[in-house]
Structures are given as C-alpha cells and as structure tokens.
C-alpha cells in the first residue's frame, strides 16, 4: 500500500498578522510627542482611565435606577447536560457512568455537576451514579436493565 505525501504551504491570510504600533519613542518615529493621544486631558495622562459606566461625573445610570426586589441569578443551579444517545455510543455493557468516567471519555469538563437527559435511546445495561437526571432518561435506563443512583454534590456552582 502506497501513501501519498502532501506538502502543505500553511500561512496566515494576508492582513492577519500586523506589527504592534510602538508609540512615544521620539519625534522621528512618527508617533512621538503626544503619542497619538491628543493634547492634554484625562485620557492623555498616565493612569487616565475611567470605570465602566462613568458618565463624566454625572450620577451613572446604574445608580440612578431603583434597585428593588431580589434576584436569584447568583444562586442558580448550573448543570452540564448529556443525552443518553451520547452515553450509548461511548460506554460498554456493565460500565459505571459517573462524573469521573464522563470526564475521561471527554463528554464533560470537570467543574459543574452533571444532568442526564433522555434524548436518544439506550440498550446497554449501565450503572449511573450522578447528581441529576430527567424522568424520561431514568425510565429508559431502568427499562434497559440499568441502575440509577443519585449522588449528592454541591449544586449551587456559580460561573465566574
């Protein structure tokens, strides 16, 4: 059996790689004196930045509006979801499906808790040890002879 050898000319498209513009290096550089910052003022000075939402000293919009009520957003439950169809493809009969094995198989990343959803079919007898599962997924697993064991884990994981 013969293999063809291909030579690829890999390069970035034209205009993709631009040189960094160096400023403030003398008159002859073309970007000297004010270094492209104009004349005087807050933005011309070192450290002359303003915070997001700054309105020139006027009371910012986010402080003018009333804050009423309570938001549960910081405490919401975040899950990584996996469908049964994906599990069917990657596992053999008798395997245990838990967070560690799902990470090893490349189905999830190891931060948030896992929830199994019922999309797809499952024919293999598998042992599930997970945090959350949909009712349809649980029914399909038990119909195929598998076992579902619920594991407690902190579910109030917030994304940063």
Chimera marker file (.cmm) of the C-alpha trace (Angstrom):
<marker_set name="trace">
<marker id="1" x="0.000" y="0.000" z="0.000" r="1" g="1" b="0" radius="0.5"/>
<marker id="2" x="1.433" y="3.368" z="-1.042" r="1" g="1" b="0" radius="0.5"/>
<marker id="3" x="0.866" y="6.610" z="0.803" r="1" g="1" b="0" radius="0.5"/>
<marker id="4" x="0.832" y="9.970" z="-0.896" r="1" g="1" b="0" radius="0.5"/>
<marker id="5" x="2.948" y="12.637" z="0.697" r="1" g="1" b="0" radius="0.5"/>
<marker id="6" x="1.471" y="16.124" z="0.524" r="1" g="1" b="0" radius="0.5"/>
<marker id="7" x="3.384" y="19.305" z="1.172" r="1" g="1" b="0" radius="0.5"/>
<marker id="8" x="1.173" y="21.963" z="2.624" r="1" g="1" b="0" radius="0.5"/>
<marker id="9" x="2.007" y="25.638" z="2.446" r="1" g="1" b="0" radius="0.5"/>
<marker id="10" x="0.446" y="26.800" z="5.702" r="1" g="1" b="0" radius="0.5"/>
<marker id="11" x="0.406" y="30.525" z="6.259" r="1" g="1" b="0" radius="0.5"/>
<marker id="12" x="-1.846" y="33.158" z="7.730" r="1" g="1" b="0" radius="0.5"/>
<marker id="13" x="-4.051" y="35.079" z="5.284" r="1" g="1" b="0" radius="0.5"/>
<marker id="14" x="-2.844" y="38.485" z="4.122" r="1" g="1" b="0" radius="0.5"/>
<marker id="15" x="-3.511" y="41.155" z="6.745" r="1" g="1" b="0" radius="0.5"/>
<marker id="16" x="-3.955" y="38.686" z="9.599" r="1" g="1" b="0" radius="0.5"/>
<marker id="17" x="-0.629" y="39.397" z="11.286" r="1" g="1" b="0" radius="0.5"/>
<marker id="18" x="0.024" y="43.066" z="11.952" r="1" g="1" b="0" radius="0.5"/>
<marker id="19" x="3.008" y="44.606" z="13.705" r="1" g="1" b="0" radius="0.5"/>
<marker id="20" x="2.358" y="46.244" z="17.052" r="1" g="1" b="0" radius="0.5"/>
<marker id="21" x="2.404" y="50.039" z="16.745" r="1" g="1" b="0" radius="0.5"/>
<marker id="22" x="5.077" y="51.380" z="19.072" r="1" g="1" b="0" radius="0.5"/>
<marker id="23" x="4.288" y="54.890" z="20.289" r="1" g="1" b="0" radius="0.5"/>
<marker id="24" x="6.070" y="57.564" z="22.302" r="1" g="1" b="0" radius="0.5"/>
<marker id="25" x="9.584" y="56.883" z="21.000" r="1" g="1" b="0" radius="0.5"/>
<marker id="26" x="10.673" y="60.301" z="19.796" r="1" g="1" b="0" radius="0.5"/>
<marker id="27" x="9.824" y="62.771" z="17.029" r="1" g="1" b="0" radius="0.5"/>
<marker id="28" x="11.410" y="60.774" z="14.225" r="1" g="1" b="0" radius="0.5"/>
<marker id="29" x="9.233" y="57.729" z="14.836" r="1" g="1" b="0" radius="0.5"/>
<marker id="30" x="6.101" y="59.432" z="13.519" r="1" g="1" b="0" radius="0.5"/>
<marker id="31" x="4.347" y="58.614" z="16.769" r="1" g="1" b="0" radius="0.5"/>
<marker id="32" x="6.258" y="60.855" z="19.156" r="1" g="1" b="0" radius="0.5"/>
<marker id="33" x="5.293" y="63.916" z="21.233" r="1" g="1" b="0" radius="0.5"/>
<marker id="34" x="1.683" y="63.240" z="22.264" r="1" g="1" b="0" radius="0.5"/>
<marker id="35" x="1.887" y="59.605" z="21.072" r="1" g="1" b="0" radius="0.5"/>
<marker id="36" x="-1.499" y="59.717" z="19.343" r="1" g="1" b="0" radius="0.5"/>
<marker id="37" x="-3.319" y="60.817" z="22.498" r="1" g="1" b="0" radius="0.5"/>
<marker id="38" x="-4.079" y="64.387" z="21.502" r="1" g="1" b="0" radius="0.5"/>
<marker id="39" x="-3.305" y="67.382" z="23.693" r="1" g="1" b="0" radius="0.5"/>
<marker id="40" x="-3.843" y="67.282" z="27.463" r="1" g="1" b="0" radius="0.5"/>
<marker id="41" x="-6.887" y="65.987" z="29.246" r="1" g="1" b="0" radius="0.5"/>
<marker id="42" x="-7.653" y="62.922" z="31.350" r="1" g="1" b="0" radius="0.5"/>
<marker id="43" x="-7.175" y="60.358" z="28.579" r="1" g="1" b="0" radius="0.5"/>
<marker id="44" x="-3.763" y="61.807" z="27.655" r="1" g="1" b="0" radius="0.5"/>
<marker id="45" x="-2.353" y="61.230" z="31.123" r="1" g="1" b="0" radius="0.5"/>
<marker id="46" x="-0.906" y="58.038" z="32.554" r="1" g="1" b="0" radius="0.5"/>
<marker id="47" x="-3.491" y="56.095" z="34.503" r="1" g="1" b="0" radius="0.5"/>
<marker id="48" x="-6.171" y="58.318" z="32.966" r="1" g="1" b="0" radius="0.5"/>
<marker id="49" x="-8.869" y="55.699" z="32.674" r="1" g="1" b="0" radius="0.5"/>
<marker id="50" x="-12.471" y="55.778" z="33.791" r="1" g="1" b="0" radius="0.5"/>
<marker id="51" x="-14.563" y="52.897" z="35.042" r="1" g="1" b="0" radius="0.5"/>
<marker id="52" x="-17.292" y="51.202" z="33.040" r="1" g="1" b="0" radius="0.5"/>
<marker id="53" x="-20.479" y="53.247" z="33.302" r="1" g="1" b="0" radius="0.5"/>
<marker id="54" x="-18.670" y="56.528" z="34.071" r="1" g="1" b="0" radius="0.5"/>
<marker id="55" x="-20.670" y="59.492" z="32.791" r="1" g="1" b="0" radius="0.5"/>
<marker id="56" x="-18.269" y="62.389" z="33.283" r="1" g="1" b="0" radius="0.5"/>
<marker id="57" x="-19.111" y="62.854" z="36.939" r="1" g="1" b="0" radius="0.5"/>
<marker id="58" x="-22.887" y="62.770" z="36.399" r="1" g="1" b="0" radius="0.5"/>
<marker id="59" x="-24.675" y="60.187" z="38.552" r="1" g="1" b="0" radius="0.5"/>
<marker id="60" x="-24.380" y="56.985" z="36.458" r="1" g="1" b="0" radius="0.5"/>
<marker id="61" x="-27.483" y="55.281" z="35.129" r="1" g="1" b="0" radius="0.5"/>
<marker id="62" x="-26.944" y="52.152" z="37.211" r="1" g="1" b="0" radius="0.5"/>
<marker id="63" x="-27.051" y="54.332" z="40.357" r="1" g="1" b="0" radius="0.5"/>
<marker id="64" x="-29.999" y="56.458" z="39.202" r="1" g="1" b="0" radius="0.5"/>
<marker id="65" x="-32.288" y="53.452" z="38.730" r="1" g="1" b="0" radius="0.5"/>
<marker id="66" x="-34.011" y="51.945" z="41.742" r="1" g="1" b="0" radius="0.5"/>
<marker id="67" x="-32.906" y="48.526" z="42.937" r="1" g="1" b="0" radius="0.5"/>
<marker id="68" x="-35.986" y="46.656" z="44.037" r="1" g="1" b="0" radius="0.5"/>
<marker id="69" x="-36.653" y="43.036" z="44.805" r="1" g="1" b="0" radius="0.5"/>
<marker id="70" x="-34.387" y="40.034" z="44.845" r="1" g="1" b="0" radius="0.5"/>
<marker id="71" x="-32.593" y="38.224" z="42.054" r="1" g="1" b="0" radius="0.5"/>
<marker id="72" x="-31.864" y="34.533" z="42.378" r="1" g="1" b="0" radius="0.5"/>
<marker id="73" x="-29.399" y="34.702" z="39.471" r="1" g="1" b="0" radius="0.5"/>
<marker id="74" x="-26.222" y="34.315" z="41.566" r="1" g="1" b="0" radius="0.5"/>
<marker id="75" x="-27.646" y="31.175" z="43.177" r="1" g="1" b="0" radius="0.5"/>
<marker id="76" x="-28.977" y="29.433" z="40.071" r="1" g="1" b="0" radius="0.5"/>
<marker id="77" x="-28.163" y="25.772" z="39.539" r="1" g="1" b="0" radius="0.5"/>
<marker id="78" x="-25.831" y="25.156" z="36.618" r="1" g="1" b="0" radius="0.5"/>
<marker id="79" x="-25.549" y="21.685" z="35.109" r="1" g="1" b="0" radius="0.5"/>
<marker id="80" x="-23.573" y="20.122" z="32.309" r="1" g="1" b="0" radius="0.5"/>
<marker id="81" x="-26.139" y="18.183" z="30.303" r="1" g="1" b="0" radius="0.5"/>
<marker id="82" x="-25.554" y="14.922" z="28.427" r="1" g="1" b="0" radius="0.5"/>
<marker id="83" x="-28.055" y="12.967" z="26.383" r="1" g="1" b="0" radius="0.5"/>
<marker id="84" x="-28.454" y="9.196" z="26.591" r="1" g="1" b="0" radius="0.5"/>
<marker id="85" x="-27.558" y="8.894" z="22.896" r="1" g="1" b="0" radius="0.5"/>
<marker id="86" x="-24.018" y="10.140" z="23.598" r="1" g="1" b="0" radius="0.5"/>
<marker id="87" x="-23.606" y="7.756" z="26.533" r="1" g="1" b="0" radius="0.5"/>
<marker id="88" x="-24.831" y="4.813" z="24.402" r="1" g="1" b="0" radius="0.5"/>
<marker id="89" x="-22.032" y="5.462" z="21.870" r="1" g="1" b="0" radius="0.5"/>
<marker id="90" x="-19.149" y="5.643" z="24.383" r="1" g="1" b="0" radius="0.5"/>
<marker id="91" x="-19.903" y="3.016" z="27.044" r="1" g="1" b="0" radius="0.5"/>
<marker id="92" x="-19.947" y="-0.792" z="27.059" r="1" g="1" b="0" radius="0.5"/>
<marker id="93" x="-22.475" y="-3.001" z="28.867" r="1" g="1" b="0" radius="0.5"/>
<marker id="94" x="-21.802" y="-3.164" z="32.621" r="1" g="1" b="0" radius="0.5"/>
<marker id="95" x="-19.832" y="0.107" z="32.829" r="1" g="1" b="0" radius="0.5"/>
<marker id="96" x="-20.399" y="2.676" z="35.555" r="1" g="1" b="0" radius="0.5"/>
<marker id="97" x="-21.368" y="6.160" z="34.405" r="1" g="1" b="0" radius="0.5"/>
<marker id="98" x="-20.225" y="8.804" z="36.887" r="1" g="1" b="0" radius="0.5"/>
<marker id="99" x="-18.593" y="12.240" z="36.737" r="1" g="1" b="0" radius="0.5"/>
<marker id="100" x="-15.046" y="10.823" z="36.622" r="1" g="1" b="0" radius="0.5"/>
<marker id="101" x="-15.768" y="8.402" z="33.777" r="1" g="1" b="0" radius="0.5"/>
<marker id="102" x="-17.602" y="11.124" z="31.814" r="1" g="1" b="0" radius="0.5"/>
<marker id="103" x="-14.542" y="13.369" z="32.085" r="1" g="1" b="0" radius="0.5"/>
<marker id="104" x="-12.239" y="10.537" z="30.963" r="1" g="1" b="0" radius="0.5"/>
<marker id="105" x="-14.467" y="9.834" z="27.945" r="1" g="1" b="0" radius="0.5"/>
<marker id="106" x="-14.400" y="13.547" z="27.043" r="1" g="1" b="0" radius="0.5"/>
<marker id="107" x="-18.145" y="14.102" z="27.415" r="1" g="1" b="0" radius="0.5"/>
<marker id="108" x="-17.860" y="16.800" z="30.095" r="1" g="1" b="0" radius="0.5"/>
<marker id="109" x="-15.373" y="19.117" z="31.704" r="1" g="1" b="0" radius="0.5"/>
<marker id="110" x="-14.856" y="18.526" z="35.393" r="1" g="1" b="0" radius="0.5"/>
<marker id="111" x="-16.375" y="21.632" z="37.000" r="1" g="1" b="0" radius="0.5"/>
<marker id="112" x="-20.158" y="21.708" z="37.198" r="1" g="1" b="0" radius="0.5"/>
<marker id="113" x="-22.454" y="18.838" z="38.220" r="1" g="1" b="0" radius="0.5"/>
<marker id="114" x="-23.962" y="16.586" z="35.545" r="1" g="1" b="0" radius="0.5"/>
<marker id="115" x="-27.569" y="16.081" z="34.494" r="1" g="1" b="0" radius="0.5"/>
<marker id="116" x="-28.563" y="13.211" z="32.190" r="1" g="1" b="0" radius="0.5"/>
<marker id="117" x="-31.303" y="13.976" z="29.668" r="1" g="1" b="0" radius="0.5"/>
<marker id="118" x="-33.462" y="11.420" z="27.830" r="1" g="1" b="0" radius="0.5"/>
<marker id="119" x="-32.766" y="12.302" z="24.188" r="1" g="1" b="0" radius="0.5"/>
<marker id="120" x="-31.679" y="9.198" z="22.267" r="1" g="1" b="0" radius="0.5"/>
<marker id="121" x="-32.033" y="5.509" z="23.034" r="1" g="1" b="0" radius="0.5"/>
<marker id="122" x="-30.081" y="3.276" z="25.398" r="1" g="1" b="0" radius="0.5"/>
<marker id="123" x="-29.856" y="-0.509" z="25.032" r="1" g="1" b="0" radius="0.5"/>
<marker id="124" x="-26.898" y="-1.296" z="27.289" r="1" g="1" b="0" radius="0.5"/>
<marker id="125" x="-27.181" y="-2.167" z="30.968" r="1" g="1" b="0" radius="0.5"/>
<marker id="126" x="-25.267" y="0.636" z="32.714" r="1" g="1" b="0" radius="0.5"/>
<marker id="127" x="-24.868" y="1.731" z="36.340" r="1" g="1" b="0" radius="0.5"/>
<marker id="128" x="-25.434" y="5.503" z="36.698" r="1" g="1" b="0" radius="0.5"/>
<marker id="129" x="-24.085" y="7.436" z="39.706" r="1" g="1" b="0" radius="0.5"/>
<marker id="130" x="-24.966" y="11.062" z="39.025" r="1" g="1" b="0" radius="0.5"/>
<marker id="131" x="-26.351" y="14.251" z="40.599" r="1" g="1" b="0" radius="0.5"/>
<marker id="132" x="-29.448" y="14.863" z="38.462" r="1" g="1" b="0" radius="0.5"/>
<marker id="133" x="-31.474" y="13.023" z="35.829" r="1" g="1" b="0" radius="0.5"/>
<marker id="134" x="-34.640" y="13.678" z="33.866" r="1" g="1" b="0" radius="0.5"/>
<marker id="135" x="-37.619" y="11.375" z="34.414" r="1" g="1" b="0" radius="0.5"/>
<marker id="136" x="-37.601" y="10.196" z="30.781" r="1" g="1" b="0" radius="0.5"/>
<marker id="137" x="-33.897" y="9.297" z="30.988" r="1" g="1" b="0" radius="0.5"/>
<marker id="138" x="-34.437" y="7.405" z="34.240" r="1" g="1" b="0" radius="0.5"/>
<marker id="139" x="-37.301" y="5.426" z="32.703" r="1" g="1" b="0" radius="0.5"/>
<marker id="140" x="-35.209" y="4.482" z="29.643" r="1" g="1" b="0" radius="0.5"/>
<marker id="141" x="-32.245" y="3.398" z="31.785" r="1" g="1" b="0" radius="0.5"/>
<marker id="142" x="-34.367" y="1.227" z="34.067" r="1" g="1" b="0" radius="0.5"/>
<marker id="143" x="-36.171" y="-0.259" z="31.026" r="1" g="1" b="0" radius="0.5"/>
<marker id="144" x="-32.803" y="-1.362" z="29.602" r="1" g="1" b="0" radius="0.5"/>
<marker id="145" x="-31.899" y="-3.018" z="32.938" r="1" g="1" b="0" radius="0.5"/>
<marker id="146" x="-29.626" y="-0.275" z="34.247" r="1" g="1" b="0" radius="0.5"/>
<marker id="147" x="-29.499" y="1.184" z="37.750" r="1" g="1" b="0" radius="0.5"/>
<marker id="148" x="-29.688" y="4.881" z="38.697" r="1" g="1" b="0" radius="0.5"/>
<marker id="149" x="-28.097" y="6.013" z="41.973" r="1" g="1" b="0" radius="0.5"/>
<marker id="150" x="-28.350" y="9.670" z="42.965" r="1" g="1" b="0" radius="0.5"/>
<marker id="151" x="-25.164" y="11.219" z="44.357" r="1" g="1" b="0" radius="0.5"/>
<marker id="152" x="-25.186" y="14.371" z="46.491" r="1" g="1" b="0" radius="0.5"/>
<marker id="153" x="-22.945" y="17.177" z="45.342" r="1" g="1" b="0" radius="0.5"/>
<marker id="154" x="-22.999" y="20.948" z="45.804" r="1" g="1" b="0" radius="0.5"/>
<marker id="155" x="-25.292" y="22.150" z="43.018" r="1" g="1" b="0" radius="0.5"/>
<marker id="156" x="-25.083" y="25.901" z="43.644" r="1" g="1" b="0" radius="0.5"/>
<marker id="157" x="-21.994" y="26.254" z="41.459" r="1" g="1" b="0" radius="0.5"/>
<marker id="158" x="-21.760" y="29.746" z="40.032" r="1" g="1" b="0" radius="0.5"/>
<marker id="159" x="-19.854" y="30.540" z="36.874" r="1" g="1" b="0" radius="0.5"/>
<marker id="160" x="-17.141" y="33.130" z="37.223" r="1" g="1" b="0" radius="0.5"/>
<link id1="1" id2="2" r="1" g="1" b="0" radius="0.2"/>
<link id1="2" id2="3" r="1" g="1" b="0" radius="0.2"/>
<link id1="3" id2="4" r="1" g="1" b="0" radius="0.2"/>
<link id1="4" id2="5" r="1" g="1" b="0" radius="0.2"/>
<link id1="5" id2="6" r="1" g="1" b="0" radius="0.2"/>
<link id1="6" id2="7" r="1" g="1" b="0" radius="0.2"/>
<link id1="7" id2="8" r="1" g="1" b="0" radius="0.2"/>
<link id1="8" id2="9" r="1" g="1" b="0" radius="0.2"/>
<link id1="9" id2="10" r="1" g="1" b="0" radius="0.2"/>
<link id1="10" id2="11" r="1" g="1" b="0" radius="0.2"/>
<link id1="11" id2="12" r="1" g="1" b="0" radius="0.2"/>
<link id1="12" id2="13" r="1" g="1" b="0" radius="0.2"/>
<link id1="13" id2="14" r="1" g="1" b="0" radius="0.2"/>
<link id1="14" id2="15" r="1" g="1" b="0" radius="0.2"/>
<link id1="15" id2="16" r="1" g="1" b="0" radius="0.2"/>
<link id1="16" id2="17" r="1" g="1" b="0" radius="0.2"/>
<link id1="17" id2="18" r="1" g="1" b="0" radius="0.2"/>
<link id1="18" id2="19" r="1" g="1" b="0" radius="0.2"/>
<link id1="19" id2="20" r="1" g="1" b="0" radius="0.2"/>
<link id1="20" id2="21" r="1" g="1" b="0" radius="0.2"/>
<link id1="21" id2="22" r="1" g="1" b="0" radius="0.2"/>
<link id1="22" id2="23" r="1" g="1" b="0" radius="0.2"/>
<link id1="23" id2="24" r="1" g="1" b="0" radius="0.2"/>
<link id1="24" id2="25" r="1" g="1" b="0" radius="0.2"/>
<link id1="25" id2="26" r="1" g="1" b="0" radius="0.2"/>
<link id1="26" id2="27" r="1" g="1" b="0" radius="0.2"/>
<link id1="27" id2="28" r="1" g="1" b="0" radius="0.2"/>
<link id1="28" id2="29" r="1" g="1" b="0" radius="0.2"/>
<link id1="29" id2="30" r="1" g="1" b="0" radius="0.2"/>
<link id1="30" id2="31" r="1" g="1" b="0" radius="0.2"/>
<link id1="31" id2="32" r="1" g="1" b="0" radius="0.2"/>
<link id1="32" id2="33" r="1" g="1" b="0" radius="0.2"/>
<link id1="33" id2="34" r="1" g="1" b="0" radius="0.2"/>
<link id1="34" id2="35" r="1" g="1" b="0" radius="0.2"/>
<link id1="35" id2="36" r="1" g="1" b="0" radius="0.2"/>
<link id1="36" id2="37" r="1" g="1" b="0" radius="0.2"/>
<link id1="37" id2="38" r="1" g="1" b="0" radius="0.2"/>
<link id1="38" id2="39" r="1" g="1" b="0" radius="0.2"/>
<link id1="39" id2="40" r="1" g="1" b="0" radius="0.2"/>
<link id1="40" id2="41" r="1" g="1" b="0" radius="0.2"/>
<link id1="41" id2="42" r="1" g="1" b="0" radius="0.2"/>
<link id1="42" id2="43" r="1" g="1" b="0" radius="0.2"/>
<link id1="43" id2="44" r="1" g="1" b="0" radius="0.2"/>
<link id1="44" id2="45" r="1" g="1" b="0" radius="0.2"/>
<link id1="45" id2="46" r="1" g="1" b="0" radius="0.2"/>
<link id1="46" id2="47" r="1" g="1" b="0" radius="0.2"/>
<link id1="47" id2="48" r="1" g="1" b="0" radius="0.2"/>
<link id1="48" id2="49" r="1" g="1" b="0" radius="0.2"/>
<link id1="49" id2="50" r="1" g="1" b="0" radius="0.2"/>
<link id1="50" id2="51" r="1" g="1" b="0" radius="0.2"/>
<link id1="51" id2="52" r="1" g="1" b="0" radius="0.2"/>
<link id1="52" id2="53" r="1" g="1" b="0" radius="0.2"/>
<link id1="53" id2="54" r="1" g="1" b="0" radius="0.2"/>
<link id1="54" id2="55" r="1" g="1" b="0" radius="0.2"/>
<link id1="55" id2="56" r="1" g="1" b="0" radius="0.2"/>
<link id1="56" id2="57" r="1" g="1" b="0" radius="0.2"/>
<link id1="57" id2="58" r="1" g="1" b="0" radius="0.2"/>
<link id1="58" id2="59" r="1" g="1" b="0" radius="0.2"/>
<link id1="59" id2="60" r="1" g="1" b="0" radius="0.2"/>
<link id1="60" id2="61" r="1" g="1" b="0" radius="0.2"/>
<link id1="61" id2="62" r="1" g="1" b="0" radius="0.2"/>
<link id1="62" id2="63" r="1" g="1" b="0" radius="0.2"/>
<link id1="63" id2="64" r="1" g="1" b="0" radius="0.2"/>
<link id1="64" id2="65" r="1" g="1" b="0" radius="0.2"/>
<link id1="65" id2="66" r="1" g="1" b="0" radius="0.2"/>
<link id1="66" id2="67" r="1" g="1" b="0" radius="0.2"/>
<link id1="67" id2="68" r="1" g="1" b="0" radius="0.2"/>
<link id1="68" id2="69" r="1" g="1" b="0" radius="0.2"/>
<link id1="69" id2="70" r="1" g="1" b="0" radius="0.2"/>
<link id1="70" id2="71" r="1" g="1" b="0" radius="0.2"/>
<link id1="71" id2="72" r="1" g="1" b="0" radius="0.2"/>
<link id1="72" id2="73" r="1" g="1" b="0" radius="0.2"/>
<link id1="73" id2="74" r="1" g="1" b="0" radius="0.2"/>
<link id1="74" id2="75" r="1" g="1" b="0" radius="0.2"/>
<link id1="75" id2="76" r="1" g="1" b="0" radius="0.2"/>
<link id1="76" id2="77" r="1" g="1" b="0" radius="0.2"/>
<link id1="77" id2="78" r="1" g="1" b="0" radius="0.2"/>
<link id1="78" id2="79" r="1" g="1" b="0" radius="0.2"/>
<link id1="79" id2="80" r="1" g="1" b="0" radius="0.2"/>
<link id1="80" id2="81" r="1" g="1" b="0" radius="0.2"/>
<link id1="81" id2="82" r="1" g="1" b="0" radius="0.2"/>
<link id1="82" id2="83" r="1" g="1" b="0" radius="0.2"/>
<link id1="83" id2="84" r="1" g="1" b="0" radius="0.2"/>
<link id1="84" id2="85" r="1" g="1" b="0" radius="0.2"/>
<link id1="85" id2="86" r="1" g="1" b="0" radius="0.2"/>
<link id1="86" id2="87" r="1" g="1" b="0" radius="0.2"/>
<link id1="87" id2="88" r="1" g="1" b="0" radius="0.2"/>
<link id1="88" id2="89" r="1" g="1" b="0" radius="0.2"/>
<link id1="89" id2="90" r="1" g="1" b="0" radius="0.2"/>
<link id1="90" id2="91" r="1" g="1" b="0" radius="0.2"/>
<link id1="91" id2="92" r="1" g="1" b="0" radius="0.2"/>
<link id1="92" id2="93" r="1" g="1" b="0" radius="0.2"/>
<link id1="93" id2="94" r="1" g="1" b="0" radius="0.2"/>
<link id1="94" id2="95" r="1" g="1" b="0" radius="0.2"/>
<link id1="95" id2="96" r="1" g="1" b="0" radius="0.2"/>
<link id1="96" id2="97" r="1" g="1" b="0" radius="0.2"/>
<link id1="97" id2="98" r="1" g="1" b="0" radius="0.2"/>
<link id1="98" id2="99" r="1" g="1" b="0" radius="0.2"/>
<link id1="99" id2="100" r="1" g="1" b="0" radius="0.2"/>
<link id1="100" id2="101" r="1" g="1" b="0" radius="0.2"/>
<link id1="101" id2="102" r="1" g="1" b="0" radius="0.2"/>
<link id1="102" id2="103" r="1" g="1" b="0" radius="0.2"/>
<link id1="103" id2="104" r="1" g="1" b="0" radius="0.2"/>
<link id1="104" id2="105" r="1" g="1" b="0" radius="0.2"/>
<link id1="105" id2="106" r="1" g="1" b="0" radius="0.2"/>
<link id1="106" id2="107" r="1" g="1" b="0" radius="0.2"/>
<link id1="107" id2="108" r="1" g="1" b="0" radius="0.2"/>
<link id1="108" id2="109" r="1" g="1" b="0" radius="0.2"/>
<link id1="109" id2="110" r="1" g="1" b="0" radius="0.2"/>
<link id1="110" id2="111" r="1" g="1" b="0" radius="0.2"/>
<link id1="111" id2="112" r="1" g="1" b="0" radius="0.2"/>
<link id1="112" id2="113" r="1" g="1" b="0" radius="0.2"/>
<link id1="113" id2="114" r="1" g="1" b="0" radius="0.2"/>
<link id1="114" id2="115" r="1" g="1" b="0" radius="0.2"/>
<link id1="115" id2="116" r="1" g="1" b="0" radius="0.2"/>
<link id1="116" id2="117" r="1" g="1" b="0" radius="0.2"/>
<link id1="117" id2="118" r="1" g="1" b="0" radius="0.2"/>
<link id1="118" id2="119" r="1" g="1" b="0" radius="0.2"/>
<link id1="119" id2="120" r="1" g="1" b="0" radius="0.2"/>
<link id1="120" id2="121" r="1" g="1" b="0" radius="0.2"/>
<link id1="121" id2="122" r="1" g="1" b="0" radius="0.2"/>
<link id1="122" id2="123" r="1" g="1" b="0" radius="0.2"/>
<link id1="123" id2="124" r="1" g="1" b="0" radius="0.2"/>
<link id1="124" id2="125" r="1" g="1" b="0" radius="0.2"/>
<link id1="125" id2="126" r="1" g="1" b="0" radius="0.2"/>
<link id1="126" id2="127" r="1" g="1" b="0" radius="0.2"/>
<link id1="127" id2="128" r="1" g="1" b="0" radius="0.2"/>
<link id1="128" id2="129" r="1" g="1" b="0" radius="0.2"/>
<link id1="129" id2="130" r="1" g="1" b="0" radius="0.2"/>
<link id1="130" id2="131" r="1" g="1" b="0" radius="0.2"/>
<link id1="131" id2="132" r="1" g="1" b="0" radius="0.2"/>
<link id1="132" id2="133" r="1" g="1" b="0" radius="0.2"/>
<link id1="133" id2="134" r="1" g="1" b="0" radius="0.2"/>
<link id1="134" id2="135" r="1" g="1" b="0" radius="0.2"/>
<link id1="135" id2="136" r="1" g="1" b="0" radius="0.2"/>
<link id1="136" id2="137" r="1" g="1" b="0" radius="0.2"/>
<link id1="137" id2="138" r="1" g="1" b="0" radius="0.2"/>
<link id1="138" id2="139" r="1" g="1" b="0" radius="0.2"/>
<link id1="139" id2="140" r="1" g="1" b="0" radius="0.2"/>
<link id1="140" id2="141" r="1" g="1" b="0" radius="0.2"/>
<link id1="141" id2="142" r="1" g="1" b="0" radius="0.2"/>
<link id1="142" id2="143" r="1" g="1" b="0" radius="0.2"/>
<link id1="143" id2="144" r="1" g="1" b="0" radius="0.2"/>
<link id1="144" id2="145" r="1" g="1" b="0" radius="0.2"/>
<link id1="145" id2="146" r="1" g="1" b="0" radius="0.2"/>
<link id1="146" id2="147" r="1" g="1" b="0" radius="0.2"/>
<link id1="147" id2="148" r="1" g="1" b="0" radius="0.2"/>
<link id1="148" id2="149" r="1" g="1" b="0" radius="0.2"/>
<link id1="149" id2="150" r="1" g="1" b="0" radius="0.2"/>
<link id1="150" id2="151" r="1" g="1" b="0" radius="0.2"/>
<link id1="151" id2="152" r="1" g="1" b="0" radius="0.2"/>
<link id1="152" id2="153" r="1" g="1" b="0" radius="0.2"/>
<link id1="153" id2="154" r="1" g="1" b="0" radius="0.2"/>
<link id1="154" id2="155" r="1" g="1" b="0" radius="0.2"/>
<link id1="155" id2="156" r="1" g="1" b="0" radius="0.2"/>
<link id1="156" id2="157" r="1" g="1" b="0" radius="0.2"/>
<link id1="157" id2="158" r="1" g="1" b="0" radius="0.2"/>
<link id1="158" id2="159" r="1" g="1" b="0" radius="0.2"/>
<link id1="159" id2="160" r="1" g="1" b="0" radius="0.2"/>
</marker_set>
